[in-house]
């Protein structure tokens, strides 16, 4: 299973093993996932890594 690096609405960055409906672009990039730092369901978006 592939992990995805995500950022929650509070700015915490973490990886998640499941990113529900990752291929459904018509719904937008945000999903609800439980943040391990907030301990709440938060809206998360995938983090894009930028090359420097």
N, C-alpha and C positions, 0 to 999 in steps of 0.2 A: 504494500500500500504506500502510495506516495504522500509525503507531507507537504503542506503549503504554508508559507510564511505569511502571516496576516497581521493587521493592525486594528485594534478595537477603537471604539468611539472616544475612549479616554486617552488614546495614544500609546497603549501598551502593545509591544510587538512580541508575538509568540508564534510557534508552529503548531499546526493542527493536522492530525492524520486524515480527518474527513472535512472536506469543504463542500457542503451540500449543493447540488445542482450547479457545479462549476461551469458546465458547458452551456447553461441557459442564459445567453446574453440578453435576451429580451427582458429579463427581470432586473437587469443592472448588476453591478459587481458586488453589492453588499449582501451579507447573509447574517443570520443570528447564530452565534456560537458562544458557548460559555467561556469567558475569559478567566484564566487561572489566577491572574492578579486581582481582578475586581470581584471574582466569585459570583458574577451575575451574567445573565444573557446580554450580550452586547452586539451591536451591529459591527461587523468586521468587513474589511476589504483586503484583497491580496496586496502584498507589498511588492513593488517592482524594484529590483536591484539595479542601480545605475552604475555603469562602468565609468571609472575616472581616468 
